[in-house]
Amino acid sequence: MEVKKIRTVLLVIALICLFASPALAERGVTKDTIKLGLILVKTGPVAALGLPDGHGMVDYMKYLNDQGGVHGRKVKVIWEDDEFQAPKSVAALKKLIHRDKVLSLITSGGSNQTIANMKTINKYKISNIPNALMREFFDPYQPYIFAMGATYECQYQCIVDYIFNDMKDKNPRIGVVYAKKEYGKIGLKAIRERAKAYGVDLVSELVLPTGAVDASSQVLTLQKNKVDYVITCGVLPPVISFLKTAEKYSYKPKAVFGFNWATDDMIVKACGKGAENYIGVNFVGGWADDSPGIKLVRKVAEKYGRDAKSIGLTSLYVHGIGASYLFGEAFKRAGKDLNPDSLKAAFETFRDFDTGGIFPPLTYTDKSHAPPEMVKFFKADVPNKRLVTVTGWRTPKKMK
């Protein structure tokens, strides 16, 4: 008899442990709370990139809570700093799942961090929006990765299209200044192939390291080669160095272009008149836009005591708001029975979902989590120290 009682007690304990497993539906959700994780750099050399993005994510969830939350629940965000290092990101995800028992992540961070966490993401059904634009995150289909942001190939194809179609130059002399990083190599290849499709070869292909504080040799080479359109494949600091050096040598090409990580008001604030011919592309709306979504972004920023100066990189703050906005909508669509499966299914109901100009309209299905391959163009407004939107959303032109 005693043996039977012991077996019964052990069975009950086993069942309790089973249903308390963090992999099951109840993880991270109570009758009045949703726990979300956030893995994003807060300290170290690239903290300036993570902080505005993360603040945007956290601020929008605060705003959502102040509006009453979602289906009676308030969202609690737990932000883990991975210092932009994959091993620390892996440790952070384990903590968030096993100790904090979060429902999901707003973002798993950059490319390397997300790749390092992919097995865990799939095992625990962690729907999230990485801060990375790798095609491998959606092709082939990844069930819990919801890609957001035009790929590098798309962005550079659109830039070459702009030179030929908007600036109406039939025989442009194009030079590329790129970093020997994955995005730089992808960008160079995409530009080279797109220019070739229009019937021209690149005049110059020059490397500019990410940490460069001077670009004299690159600028002087471009001048010598009479390059009148420069396309940069680098993040903000080296592009700022390039523009300042170009001004120093009175080098004034018809336009200098940059991709999303170098399309921020900061570039005009840092370079002043040296940025007057700068044109950038981005998959988020601009801080000064008059669209409903960007008005909401500015409203949220004001409510929580952030202005453009304190935010720093406003384009990343816009991105952060947008990522949390998508999660807020998914929570609403999932209904009261919120769990990892219903959250994924809710994201997959988005059809041309309109964020009011924060992101382009987007669609997710149970077969594709690909991002909208769309960008807007921005030009420098030097007197007002900002970038202004000069086009609507665009996709690469279909070539014959």
Secondary structure, 3 states (H helix, E strand, C coil): CHHHHHHHHHHHHHHHHHHCCCCCCCCCECCCEEEEEEECCCCCCCHHHHHHHHHHHHHHHHHHHHCCCECCEEEEEEEECCCCCHHHHHHHHHHHHHCCCCCEECCCCCHHHHHHCHHHHHHCCCCECCCCCCHHHCCCCCCCECCCCCCHHHHHHHHHHHHHHCCCCCCCCEEEEECCCHHHHHHHHHHHHHHHHCCCCCCEEEECCCCCCCCHHHHHHHHHCCCCEEEEECCHHHHHHHHHHHHHCCCCCCEEEECHHHCCCHHHHHHHHHHCCEEEEECCCCCCCCCHHHHHHHHHHHHCCCCHHHHCCHHHHHHHHHHHHHHHHHHHHHCCCCCHHHHHHHHCCCCCECCCCCCCCECCCCCCCCCCCCEEEEEEECCCCEEEECCCCECCCCCC
